[in-house]
Each structure stands twice: as C-alpha cells, then as structure tokens.
Amino acid sequence: MRVFSLLLIVIILFAGCTTTTTRTDKQDLAEKESEVELSPYETIGFYMSVGDPLSALELFETAYSENPDSDETRILHSSLLLTVGQLNEARSILDSLISEDPGNIEALLNMSFLEGMEGNTTAQEEQLNHILEVDFENAEALSYLGEIFLAEKKYEKAEDAFQKSIKIDKENMVARVGYGNLLLREKSYEKSIEQFDHVIETNPDYSFAYSDRSKARAGLSDASGAIADLTKAIELNDEYYWNYVDRGKLLIFVNDTTGAFDDFNKAIEIDPDFFYAYVYRAGINNGRNNIEAAAFDYHRVIELRPDYYYAYEPLALIEYMMGNYRSAAEMFKKTKESIPEDPAYILLEGISRYADGDKEGGITVISSSMDEMSRDSYFYDIARMFAEPGYDSFLVGKLTRETKLPLKSRVLFYVATYYKLIGNQRLANTYFLEVAEAKIYGMFETDLAEYELKDILID
C-alpha cells in the first residue's frame, strides 16, 4: 500500500513523525478519458504511527531495555502490534494505558488507528475528538479527522479540519495531502498543486505527492506535466500499479499508444488479478486490429470483474467478427441487460444464434422482442424481416426514401446480414459495401460491415 513508501521519510509518531495518507489500491474509476479520475479517499491512519518499522523496532528495543514498563515503551509496543496486525494484543495494552490516564494523547491516537483498522469509523472519530478535548490544537488529530470527513464526502468539515491542522503545523503531511485531494475533488487544480508542491518541497522522495499532483495538472490540460510527474513517481516507486495505469491513459491522450501499451503491460505484470489495465490494453489491441489479443483481455476483464458491463459490447463484437457466434450471443445478451434501451443488442443476440446454426432459436429471440419495440421504428421492421419471410422487400423499399444517412446505414447492415444468413451473399455484399462506404464511424455496424467485407476479400 502507498503508505509504506514513507520508509526512511517518516519515523514513528511519538518520535516526531511526519504523517501522510493512503487510499485503496483497487478502485473503480471513471470511463471518460477527458476527465480527471479520482479514487474515493480512504483513511488508514494507524500506519502513520509507524512509517518506518525498522526504526520503530530499534526505538522499542532501546526503550524496553531502559524501562520496559514505561508508558512510552508500551505505546511503542502497541504501535508494533498494530503494524503486524495483532489488534487484540494492541487493544489490551491501549485499554490499560487509557484506563490509567484517560488523557494520554499518544495512546488515544493509537486507539484511533486501531478502530480505523477494524472499520469502526465512529469509534475512531470519537477517539480523535477526545484528543481534541484534551488538546484542541493537536494537528495530528485534526488531520486524521479531515481524512475521515474526506472519505465520507463531508467536504466542508474536511476542509475546516485540514486548514486548522496546517495553521497549527505547516509541515503536517497528512493535512497537506488530504487538503490537496479535497481541492482536486473541487476542481481547484491550481490550489491543489500548491499543496502538493509544498509536500514535494519538504518530502521530495514521497512518490504519491507526484502522482496526486499529476491529476491536478491533467485537470489543467497539462498532459506533459502530468506525465512528467507520473514518471517521477514511478522512479521513486516502480511497483505501484496505478502509476502505470494513469500514465498509460495520459500517453493514449497524447497518441503514444506504444508507450501506453508498455505501461499497461507493466501494470498487469505487477497485479495480474486486477481488471483495469486489461481494459485499456484491450482497447489498444482492438485499435491495432489484433482482435484475438483484445478478446483475451476482455475475457480476462469479465473473469475478474463480471459486473464490468463496459467490456461486454466490445467483446461481443469481436467474438462476432471472429465467428465465435455462440459466445457473441451470450455477450450481446449481457450487453442488452446493461443497455436495455438499445434494441440492436437483442437483434444481434438472435442473429448470432442464427449464425451459430440455431436458426429457430435466433428468430425466436428476435421475434419475442417485437412487443417491446415501437411499430414506427426501423428496429421493429428489422425484427419483422427476420420473423416474416418476404418483409425484406418492404424494408428495402422504405430505406430508399430515408434521408438520414447514419440511420439508413445502420438499418442496411441488418438487411445485409439477413441476406447473408439466408444465403444471398451477392446481395449481402452489396449492402455491406453501402454501409462501409457511408463511413459513419463511431457506429459499430460500420465496423462489422467493414469486417464482413474484409473476410470476403480474404476468401
């Protein structure tokens, strides 16, 4: 996790540590490349108490040898227990310390970290508020409260806590990074950069300040600056999955698909069991017409994340192009479930079943959808063409009067496919060519028509 990059930057809290933030590694992100993608903010404050476990161990051994029963030694012991996940043992020590001295700030901080580890956010917040009752200018407690508020999207409270913490301690890293992330969410990119600049000035080896600043620079359309920041972050921490994914997306934006492809490959090497880098690598493979590799990636996405419906449509189209009609039918059905407003997917499910040899089943799928379609729509006409022999002549005639080229081209693809399925390849080719020559890109029917013609030419 990102917090452990603080080794050699942060030593344990009670020896005067500087603090930082963390977030969950595997977050769902937005789909639009033009937008700055932000992960939900997560607080795991206990890690701040032991930024450098080796230093902590050394301090503990020294303290224990000098005074094994002192409060400081027991606090250090609880910190080490938290680090290795021995929460019950840590709680026992901290309960004893707080029972003896309810105002022991160090013990209360560690107890707040423990509650956070166990997911007891309310209890964690109570501990931090207790600290502030004892010491209302405790910068650490304020910054950790700010993290909790930010994770809960209580932005006004988070801003107040972060600003108070920074006013008390200008070098508080938790507050600076947290406030910078809050400003990112408010799209105050220049002010966000100011916070990350300060963190980088005081902690130049903290890689996540660069990756966070890259998002602010991307928000200002400074792609080159954002890429430079991510490159620096990778130099400092070359095994962090998201830095490669984020840089890869920016490289796509500046048309460096080769560099992007390398970054997505590296991300997959780091974590082959997370789906996100496969999505982007599949897109590059698809764009390069390497559809078998793209199909592999999309299948991997669905295997790892079955509810990621964005993958079903491109995979369905690829499977259809490769002649894997049974799989295509399944993928089109899944796509229809996630995009029910577009009847094209149920038509393509039926067409795929038909092409796979199940003519009756395919026509049944198509005809059963007619009740859901407006009788004035071309999709109803397409479905009727498959369900009612001879209706194709009426539909072709109707299309001769259609003046909207994108709509006409889209419908013609299904007419061409109908003729292909009933064995009239010559007429099918004629209409596939008309669709392809219209060059309505961004419409998957154009891609399928071009692929049909490609196969014909190869044959």
Secondary structure, DSSP 8 states (H G I E B T S, - for coil): -GGGGGTTT---GGGT-----B--SS----S-TTS------B--GGGGGGS-HHHHHHHHHHHHHH-TTSHHHHHHHHHHHHHTT-HHHHHHHHHHHHHH-TT-HHHHHHHHHHHHHTT-HHHHHHHHHHHHHH-TT-HHHHHHHHHHHHHTT-HHHHHHHHHHHHHH-TT-HHHHHHHHHHHHHTT-HHHHHHHHHHHHHH-TT-HHHHHHHHHHHHHTT-HHHHHHHHHHHHHH-TT-HHHHHHHHHHHHHTT-HHHHHHHHHHHHHH-TT-SHHHHHHHHHHHHTT-HHHHHHHHHHHHHH-TT-GGGHHHHHHHHHHTT-HHHHHHHHHHHHHH-TT-THHHHHHHHHHHHTT-HHHHHHHHHTTGGGS-TTSHHHHHHHHHHSTTHHHHHHHHHTT---HHHHHHHHHHHHHHHHHTT-HHHHHHHHHHHHHHT-TT-HHHHHHHHHHHHHHH-
